[in-house]
Amino acid sequence: MSSPEQDPRAADLPEGGEVIAHIPDEEAALRAFAKRLSEVPEGEPISNEIIQEGLTAMVRLYSVKFQLGERWEPFSEGGMVPATAAMIMCTTMLKAVNVEVFELGMWQSWSGA
């Protein structure tokens, strides 16, 4: 992906700092993921790499939109996600970026997220 250009909305960040991703780049990554996913033959398992590619693009895109003030639920209204599934995902994501639950709690209290 290209290096992110300064997002014109960066000055509007409520918590300050830099925009964490470039929306057009993340949208392109999500489209590339969708293309790769559509090329998996019916009945064949989806590779871990494809799942990782999609998850990375979706998390980055959702997060930058959230950071820029777009606050909407991460799951579709009819898409029930069990609490255990959300906790598994949160736990593995925090471990992947070396963040403790305590640090998450501190960030939430400081950022108002």
N, C-alpha and C positions, 0 to 999 in steps of 0.2 A: 504494500500500500504506500501511497505517497506520504510525505511528511505532512502532518496537519498544519494547515494555515490557521492564522488567528481567526477564531469564530467571532463575528461581530457582536454576538450576544455575550461574549466573555465579560464585558464590563458590567453586565447585569447580574453576575453570580451573587446570590445572597450571602454565601459564605466566603466570598473572595477566592483567590487562587486562580488556577488555570482550568480551562475546559479539559476534561480528561480524555476525550476522544473527538474525532472529526466525523460528524454525522454522515457526509457523503461516502467516506471510506468505510464506515461500519455498514451502511446500506449496501454498498458494493460487496462487502464480505458476506452479508446475509443472502444476497442474490446468488453469489457463487456457491454458498452452502446449499441453497434450494436446488440449484442446478445439479450439484453432485448427488444430493439426496434423490432427486428424480431419476437419476441414472442407475440407481441400485435396482437390480431386477427384483420383481415381485417374488416374495418368499425367501429372498436372500437376506441374511442379517445385515443390519447397518453397522458399519465399523465404528470402533471407539473414536477413531480420528475424525470421522465425519460428525459424530455427536459433539466432540470437543470443538470442532470448527464452528458449528452452529451455536453452541452455548456461548462461546467466546464472543461472537458477533452480537448475539442477542443481549448478553449482559452489558457489553460496552455501549450498545445503542440505547438500551433502556436507561442505563446510568447517566449518560451524557444528557439525555432529554430530561431526566429527573433533575440533574444538576442545573440545567438551564430553566427550570421552573415548571416543566410539564409533569404534573403529579397525577398519575392515574394508576389503577390497580395493575399489577404485573400479570395477572391471570384473567382469562376471559370469563365473563359472567357465568356461563354454563360449564366452564371447565373446572371441576372440583379437583383440588390438589390436597391430598391428605396432609395433615400437620406433620406426620412422620416423614413424608417425602420432602417437605419444605425444610425440616430440620436436618435431614441427611444432606441435602444440597447445600444449605448454609454452612454446615460443619465442614464439608469437603472443600467448599470455596474458601472459607477462612483459613483452613490448613494450607491450601495451595498458595496463598499469598502471605503466609506466616503472620496471621493476625489472630490474637486471642480474643475470646468472647468479651473479656473485660475491656479490651481496647475498642471493640465495637460499641459497647455500652457507653464508653466515654465519648466516642465520636458522635453517637446519637444525641447525647445530652448537649454537647457543644454546638452541633450543627443544626439542631432542631428538626432533623430528618425523621 
